[in-house]
Amino acid sequence: MLAQVLPLELVMAVTCPYCNRNPISESSGGWVRKNGQFKRKSDGVVVHRFLCSCKKSFSEATSDPWYRQKKRHLNFQVVQELASGRSQRKTAYVLKINKNTVVRKFILLGARSHATLLENNRNLSNLIHNVEFDEMETSEHSKMKPLSIHLAIESKSRRILNFKVSSMPCKGNLANKSVLKYGPRLDERPVQRLQFFEELRPFVSEHATFKSDMNPHYPKALKKVFPNSQHVQTKGRRGRNSGFGELKMGGWDPIFTFNHTAAMHRENINRLIRQTWSTTKKKERLAYHLGLYALFHNQEIITGRTKKALAHQGEFSMQFCL
């Protein structure tokens, strides 16, 4: 058998992605061996190739989620632009690339951003004891199709802990017009609110202090997930007449950390800026954008680290495949 003739250093501990054959399997006669290497053009990394006894060849990059990305060196810049108030078209114009390239990178990176955010928070050395949370409101396609964004922030540090996007019925003067034009709209907030709190459990202390406004739905949902926590509710105040509605007018704000971070979302996520044509067309894409901003906010804005320092530490660069 060929696997017995091959030198031991050529028989690799790699599983074939096509037949899932394990290396050095004498009983089935299977083998996986080295088959050269190549230098990846996009970033200059040397990638090893392998040959399987099923006659298929593959490389170390075949199973990589960033497989076939030709401009991965621009990933960080795309995220940086999208997390700094740029639209997708403006990002493509600034970076001198096709807008479809920006869209593909946005979808690929954004689809993994929420899971990465939760994983990073689970890897924190200490449990979090002070949390501020509330909801932001925006819309998809039209003001008659509103969306709610549940957002949780760590007090003092302003670290974004979690977020959830859910649809909600239209209210106010447009409620009747919304029903006539689009039909009854599903309210996903109760279910998403519980899931939102459930995802906080691995890295938030069960005795943590939660701060929010006087929303009557918060206490019941919070006590289901964090029965031993302390919930402090404060009466909300009117937002500013111009600019960011999350920034409150006058006096001391007990949930200032949340309101300030929510205002930063309005400023830095183009589709959340009020009175703009960069409106969210799909709820899922808003979640992608929120995830990318959350990672950029936690690892770049509140820490003050530069791209060069992050590249040396390997955290941000690994997540966005720089």
C-alpha positions in Angstrom: 0.0 0.0 0.0 1.2 3.5 -0.9 0.6 4.8 2.6 3.1 2.3 4.0 5.8 3.4 1.5 5.5 7.2 2.1 7.9 8.7 4.6 6.3 9.4 7.9 6.8 13.2 7.6 4.7 13.2 4.4 1.7 11.6 6.0 -0.1 14.5 7.7 -2.6 14.7 10.5 -5.1 16.4 8.2 -8.7 15.3 7.4 -9.7 15.4 3.8 -12.7 17.8 3.4 -14.1 15.7 0.6 -14.2 12.2 2.0 -13.5 12.9 5.7 -10.8 10.3 5.5 -8.4 10.3 8.5 -4.7 10.0 7.9 -2.7 6.8 8.3 -5.8 4.5 8.1 -4.2 1.2 7.2 -7.5 -0.7 7.7 -9.2 1.3 5.0 -6.1 1.9 2.9 -6.5 5.7 3.1 -3.8 8.3 3.3 -3.2 12.0 3.2 0.2 13.4 2.2 1.8 16.7 1.4 1.5 17.9 -2.1 3.5 21.2 -2.3 2.7 24.7 -1.3 1.8 28.1 -2.7 2.1 31.7 -1.7 -1.2 33.4 -1.4 -1.3 36.6 -3.5 -3.6 38.6 -1.3 -1.4 38.6 1.9 1.8 36.7 1.0 1.1 33.8 3.4 2.5 30.4 2.4 -0.3 27.8 2.3 0.5 24.0 2.2 -1.3 21.7 -0.2 -2.3 18.0 0.4 -3.3 15.0 -1.6 -5.8 12.4 -0.5 -6.1 8.8 -1.6 -9.6 9.7 -2.9 -7.7 11.5 -5.7 -8.7 15.0 -4.4 -6.3 17.7 -3.5 -6.9 20.5 -1.0 -5.0 23.0 1.0 -4.9 24.5 4.5 -7.2 27.3 3.2 -9.9 25.0 1.8 -11.9 24.8 5.1 -11.2 28.3 6.1 -14.3 30.6 6.3 -12.3 33.2 4.3 -11.6 30.8 1.5 -11.1 32.5 -2.0 -11.0 36.0 -0.6 -8.7 37.9 -3.0 -8.6 41.2 -1.1 -8.5 40.1 2.5 -6.0 42.8 3.3 -8.9 45.3 2.9 -11.2 43.7 5.5 -10.1 45.9 8.4 -10.5 49.0 6.3 -14.0 48.0 5.2 -15.0 47.4 8.8 -13.4 50.7 9.9 -15.2 52.7 7.2 -18.6 51.0 7.9 -18.1 51.6 11.7 -17.3 55.3 11.1 -20.5 56.5 9.5 -19.7 55.6 5.9 -22.3 54.0 3.6 -21.3 50.9 1.6 -21.1 53.0 -1.7 -19.0 55.6 0.0 -16.7 52.9 1.4 -16.2 51.5 -2.1 -15.5 55.0 -3.4 -12.9 55.8 -0.7 -11.1 52.4 -1.0 -11.4 52.4 -4.8 -13.0 49.0 -5.0 -16.3 47.8 -6.5 -19.3 48.3 -4.3 -20.2 44.6 -4.8 -16.9 43.7 -3.1 -17.9 45.8 -0.1 -21.3 44.1 0.1 -19.7 40.6 -0.1 -17.2 41.5 2.6 -19.9 43.1 4.8 -22.1 40.0 4.6 -19.2 37.5 5.2 -17.8 39.4 8.1 -21.1 40.5 9.6 -22.6 37.0 9.6 -19.9 35.9 12.1 -19.8 39.2 14.1 -22.5 38.5 16.7 -21.1 35.0 17.6 -17.6 36.5 17.8 -18.8 39.3 20.1 -20.4 36.8 22.5 -17.3 34.6 22.4 -15.0 37.6 23.2 -17.2 38.5 26.2 -17.2 34.9 27.5 -13.4 35.0 27.5 -13.2 38.0 29.8 -11.2 37.3 32.9 -14.0 38.5 35.4 -17.7 38.4 35.4 -19.5 41.7 34.8 -21.5 43.1 37.7 -23.0 46.4 36.3 -25.1 46.4 33.2 -27.1 49.1 31.5 -29.7 48.1 28.9 -32.5 49.6 26.9 -34.0 49.6 23.4 -33.4 51.8 20.4 -35.8 52.1 17.6 -35.2 52.3 13.8 -37.0 51.0 10.7 -36.5 48.9 7.7 -37.4 50.2 4.3 -40.1 52.6 5.7 -41.1 54.3 9.0 -44.2 52.1 8.8 -42.0 49.0 9.4 -40.2 49.8 12.7 -37.5 47.7 14.3 -36.4 47.5 17.9 -32.8 47.0 19.0 -32.1 45.6 22.4 -28.7 46.8 23.6 -26.7 46.0 26.7 -23.6 48.0 27.8 -21.2 47.5 30.7 -21.3 50.5 33.0 -18.1 52.7 33.2 -16.2 50.8 30.5 -18.9 51.2 27.8 -18.2 47.7 26.5 -21.0 46.4 24.3 -22.2 43.1 25.7 -25.0 42.0 23.5 -27.7 43.2 21.0 -30.8 41.8 19.4 -32.9 43.1 16.5 -36.6 42.4 16.4 -39.6 43.6 14.4 -42.4 45.5 16.2 -45.8 46.9 15.2 -46.0 50.5 14.0 -47.4 53.0 16.5 -48.5 56.6 16.5 -50.0 58.4 13.6 -48.7 55.8 11.1 -50.1 52.8 12.8 -53.3 52.6 10.7 -51.5 53.3 7.5 -49.0 50.6 8.2 -51.7 47.9 8.7 -53.5 49.0 5.5 -50.3 48.9 3.4 -48.2 46.1 4.9 -50.7 44.2 7.1 -50.4 43.3 10.8 -46.8 43.3 11.9 -45.4 40.6 14.2 -44.0 41.8 17.6 -40.9 39.8 18.2 -39.7 41.8 21.2 -41.0 39.5 24.0 -39.2 36.4 22.6 -36.1 38.3 21.6 -35.9 40.0 24.9 -35.7 36.7 26.8 -33.0 35.4 24.3 -31.2 38.6 24.7 -30.9 38.1 28.5 -30.1 34.4 28.1 -27.0 35.2 26.0 -25.7 37.4 28.8 -25.7 34.6 31.4 -22.2 33.2 30.6 -20.3 36.4 31.4 -22.7 38.5 33.6 -22.9 37.7 37.3 -26.2 36.3 38.6 -26.0 39.0 41.3 -25.3 41.8 38.9 -27.0 45.2 39.0 -29.1 46.1 35.9 -30.1 49.7 35.1 -32.8 50.6 32.6 -35.7 53.0 32.1 -39.3 52.4 33.3 -40.3 50.0 30.6 -42.9 47.8 32.3 -41.8 44.7 30.3 -38.2 44.6 31.6 -38.6 43.4 35.2 -40.5 40.2 34.3 -38.1 39.2 31.5 -35.0 40.0 33.6 -36.2 38.0 36.7 -36.8 34.9 34.5 -33.1 34.8 33.5 -31.4 36.6 36.5 -33.7 35.9 39.5 -31.0 37.1 42.0 -30.1 40.3 40.2 -30.9 43.8 41.2 -32.9 45.9 38.8 -32.8 49.7 39.1 -35.3 51.5 36.9 -35.2 55.3 36.4 -37.7 57.5 34.7 -36.5 58.5 31.2 -36.2 62.1 30.1 -36.9 63.7 26.9 -34.1 63.6 24.3 -32.6 66.5 22.6 -34.6 68.4 20.0 -31.8 68.1 17.4 -29.0 65.7 17.0 -29.0 62.4 18.9 -32.3 61.6 20.6 -30.5 59.2 23.0 -28.6 62.1 24.6 -30.9 63.5 27.3 -31.3 67.2 28.2 -30.3 68.7 31.5 -29.1 67.2 34.8 -27.6 63.9 35.9 -28.4 60.9 33.7 -28.4 57.6 35.7 -28.0 55.5 32.5 -25.6 57.9 30.8 -23.3 55.1 29.7 -26.1 53.5 27.7 -27.5 56.7 26.2 -24.0 57.9 25.2 -23.2 54.6 23.5 -26.6 54.5 21.8 -25.8 58.0 20.5 -22.5 56.7 19.2 -24.4 54.0 17.3 -26.5 56.7 15.7 -23.4 58.6 14.7 -21.2 55.7 13.5 -23.7 53.4 11.8 -24.9 55.1 8.7 -28.2 53.2 8.5 -29.2 54.4 12.0 -28.7 58.1 11.3 -32.1 59.7 11.3 -33.3 61.5 8.1 -31.0 59.7 5.8 -31.5 57.7 2.6 -29.2 54.9 3.8 -32.1 53.0 5.3 -32.0 49.4 6.3 -33.6 47.2 3.7 -33.3 43.9 5.5 -33.4 43.3 9.3 -30.6 40.7 9.0 -28.2 43.3 7.4 -28.9 45.7 10.3 -27.8 42.9 12.7 -24.6 42.4 10.7 -23.8 46.1 10.8 -24.4 46.2 14.6 -22.2 43.2 15.1 -19.3 44.7 13.1 -19.6 48.0 15.0 -19.8 46.2 18.4 -16.4 44.5 17.6 -14.9 47.7 16.4 -16.2 49.6 19.4 -14.9 47.1 21.9 -11.5 46.5 20.4 -10.7 49.8 18.8 -12.7 52.8 20.1 -12.9 52.3 23.9 -9.4 50.8 24.2 -7.7 53.4 22.0 -5.5 50.8 20.4 -4.2 51.5 16.9 -4.4 49.1 14.0 -0.6 48.5 14.2 -0.9 47.5 17.8 -3.8 45.2 17.1 -1.9 43.5 14.3 0.9 42.7 16.7 -1.6 41.3 19.3 -3.4 39.4 16.7 -7.0 39.8 18.1 -8.7 42.1 15.7 -6.6 41.0 12.7 -7.5 37.3 13.2 -11.3 38.1 13.4 -11.2 40.1 10.2 -8.5 38.1 8.5 -6.1 41.0 7.9 
